[in-house]
Amino acid sequence: MAEGVPARGGLRERKKKATRSALVEAAVRLAAEHGVENVTVDAVSAAAGVSTRTFFNYFDSRDEVFVMIGADSGVRVRHAVLTAPAELSPLEALREALAAELQGFEQQQELWRLHAEVLGKNPQLLARTLGAHMSDELLLAEALAERVGAGSPLFTQDRPAHASPAEQDRRHALALYPRLLAAVGSTAVRVAVEHWCVRQTEAAFADVFRETFEHLAAGFPEPPSGAADPSPDDHVRPAR
């Protein structure tokens, strides 16, 4: 799929997204139950109800089904950033793009948790996944740079290897603002997810996500006394 082309829309694209999601879910659930080393492409394909040939239309290898889990998501977010209404600030455009992509997260929480467990037990996959995320962050920074009129001359649809000379050249071509905004946005998503996962009975995920970006937009002023989240130790009073 070409960079900047939305994955939403046509029936064909929706079917492709559904097939990819089915393969990812099958792989994660099999790995969580049996261990990554015991998961084969044939088993993943059978569990997803597709042929092995279809699997390789989406992933180059078995490991990629665990590592490239959010590749299509990144394409959609970048397209949304680039096509957001002009009156939105870069932060607002990023917030809306990420919010649209995270719709339904609450229903997918179990799969996210299982994926994290699988990566935690397989350091080689975790390292590759972190590298892929950093490359996605670079692509997002380039999209943000293009939106604010500071596009990188090296902005391409190709995904360079993490820490490769090509990636380093592209990072060097970017200004600080888009790099920082892409990194902050990625971190905000992670923090919102982690915060909601331990406080699910207190608020909907969409509300936690919105509050996270409100803090960013406000520039992190110190919250009013008593408004900050209590720490576990707040309820423990020292003996007198």
C-alpha positions in Angstrom: 0.0 0.0 0.0 1.4 3.4 -1.0 2.2 5.9 1.7 -0.5 8.4 2.3 -3.3 6.3 0.8 -6.1 5.7 3.4 -6.9 2.1 4.3 -10.5 3.1 5.1 -13.2 3.3 2.5 -13.7 0.6 -0.1 -14.9 -2.9 0.5 -11.6 -4.4 -0.7 -9.6 -2.4 1.7 -11.9 -3.3 4.6 -11.6 -7.0 3.7 -7.8 -6.7 3.7 -7.8 -5.0 7.0 -10.1 -7.7 8.4 -7.8 -10.5 7.1 -4.7 -8.9 8.5 -6.4 -8.4 11.9 -7.5 -12.1 11.9 -4.0 -13.3 11.2 -2.5 -11.1 13.9 -5.1 -12.2 16.4 -4.6 -15.9 15.6 -0.9 -15.6 15.9 -1.0 -13.8 19.2 -3.5 -16.2 20.7 -1.5 -19.2 19.5 1.7 -17.8 20.8 0.2 -16.9 24.2 -1.1 -20.5 24.6 1.7 -22.5 23.1 4.8 -20.2 22.9 6.1 -18.4 19.8 8.6 -21.2 19.1 5.7 -23.6 18.6 3.7 -21.4 16.3 3.9 -22.1 12.5 2.6 -20.1 9.6 0.4 -23.0 8.7 -1.2 -23.0 12.1 -1.7 -19.2 12.1 -3.3 -19.4 8.6 -5.6 -22.3 9.5 -6.7 -20.5 12.7 -7.5 -17.3 10.7 -9.3 -19.3 8.1 -7.0 -18.4 5.2 -4.4 -20.1 3.1 -0.7 -20.0 3.8 -0.3 -18.2 0.5 -2.7 -15.5 1.8 -0.5 -15.2 5.0 2.5 -14.3 2.8 0.5 -11.6 1.0 0.5 -9.7 4.3 3.7 -10.7 6.1 7.1 -11.7 4.8 7.8 -14.2 7.7 6.2 -15.7 10.7 7.9 -13.2 13.1 6.5 -10.2 11.1 3.0 -11.1 12.2 4.1 -10.2 15.8 6.4 -7.3 14.9 4.5 -5.4 12.1 1.2 -5.5 14.0 0.5 -1.8 13.6 1.8 -1.1 10.1 -1.6 -0.3 8.5 -2.5 1.7 11.6 0.5 4.0 11.0 -0.5 4.6 7.4 -4.0 5.6 8.4 -2.8 7.9 11.2 -0.3 9.6 8.9 -2.9 10.1 6.2 -5.4 11.5 8.7 -2.7 14.0 9.9 -2.0 15.2 6.4 -5.7 15.6 5.5 -7.0 17.1 8.7 -8.8 20.4 8.4 -6.4 23.3 8.1 -7.8 25.1 11.1 -6.6 22.4 13.4 -3.3 22.8 15.1 -0.7 20.1 14.5 -1.4 18.7 18.0 -5.1 18.7 17.4 -4.7 17.0 14.0 -2.5 14.3 15.7 -5.0 13.9 18.5 -7.9 13.4 16.1 -6.0 11.0 14.0 -5.0 8.9 16.9 -8.4 9.0 18.5 -10.0 7.7 15.3 -7.5 4.8 15.2 -8.0 3.9 18.8 -11.8 3.6 18.5 -12.8 0.2 19.9 -9.6 -0.1 21.9 -11.6 -1.2 25.0 -12.9 -4.2 23.0 -9.3 -5.1 21.9 -7.7 -4.7 25.3 -7.3 -8.5 25.9 -5.5 -8.9 22.6 -3.1 -6.0 23.4 -2.4 -7.6 26.8 -1.6 -11.0 25.2 0.6 -9.3 22.6 2.6 -7.6 25.4 3.0 -10.9 27.2 4.2 -12.6 24.1 6.8 -9.9 23.4 7.9 -9.9 27.1 8.7 -13.6 26.8 10.6 -13.1 23.5 13.3 -10.5 23.7 14.2 -10.8 20.1 10.7 -10.0 19.0 10.5 -7.2 21.5 13.7 -5.6 20.1 12.4 -5.8 16.6 9.0 -4.4 17.6 10.7 -1.4 19.3 12.7 -0.8 16.2 9.6 -0.9 14.0 7.8 1.6 16.4 10.8 4.0 16.2 10.6 3.8 12.4 6.9 4.5 12.5 7.6 7.5 14.7 10.0 8.8 12.2 7.4 8.5 9.4 4.8 10.3 11.6 7.3 13.1 12.3 7.8 13.5 8.6 4.0 13.7 8.1 3.8 16.3 10.8 6.7 18.2 9.2 4.9 18.2 5.9 1.7 19.5 7.5 3.5 22.5 9.1 5.4 23.2 5.9 8.8 21.9 7.0 8.7 18.7 5.0 11.8 16.6 4.8 13.3 16.3 1.4 13.9 12.6 2.3 10.2 11.9 2.9 9.5 8.7 1.1 7.2 5.7 1.3 10.1 3.3 2.0 10.7 2.1 5.6 14.5 2.1 6.3 16.0 -0.4 8.7 16.1 1.0 12.3 19.4 2.8 13.0 20.5 2.4 9.3 22.4 5.2 7.6 19.3 6.0 5.6 17.2 6.5 8.7 19.8 8.6 10.4 19.9 10.9 7.3 16.2 11.3 7.4 16.3 12.1 11.1 18.9 14.7 10.5 16.7 16.4 7.9 13.8 16.9 10.3 13.3 19.9 12.5 12.9 19.5 16.3 9.2 20.4 16.4 7.8 17.5 14.3 10.2 15.0 15.9 9.1 16.1 19.4 5.4 16.1 18.6 5.5 12.6 17.1 7.4 11.3 20.1 5.1 13.1 22.6 2.0 11.7 20.7 3.3 8.2 20.8 4.1 8.5 24.5 0.7 10.0 25.2 -1.0 7.0 23.7 1.1 4.6 25.7 0.5 6.4 29.0 -3.3 6.7 28.3 -3.5 3.0 27.6 -1.5 2.0 30.7 -3.5 4.4 32.9 -6.8 3.2 31.7 -5.9 -0.5 32.0 -5.4 -0.1 35.8 -8.5 2.2 36.3 -11.1 0.7 34.0 -13.9 1.1 36.4 -13.3 4.8 36.8 -13.5 6.2 33.3 -13.9 5.2 29.7 -10.8 4.9 27.6 -11.9 7.7 25.3 -12.2 10.1 28.3 -8.7 9.2 29.6 -7.3 9.7 26.1 -9.0 13.1 25.8 -7.7 14.2 29.2 -4.2 13.1 28.3 -4.1 15.4 25.2 -5.8 18.2 27.2 -2.7 18.2 29.5 -0.5 18.4 26.4 -2.5 21.2 24.9 -2.4 23.2 28.2 1.4 23.0 28.4 1.4 20.9 31.6 0.4 23.5 34.2 0.5 22.1 37.7 -2.9 20.7 38.6 -4.9 22.4 41.4 -4.3 21.0 44.9 -6.2 17.8 45.3 -6.9 17.4 41.6 -3.9 15.1 40.9 -4.4 11.4 40.9 -3.8 10.0 44.4 -0.9 7.7 44.9 -1.4 4.4 46.7 0.5 5.9 49.7 -1.9 8.8 50.0 -4.3 6.6 52.0 -1.6 5.6 54.4 -1.1 8.0 57.3 2.1 8.0 59.4 1.7 6.9 63.0 1.8 9.7 65.5 
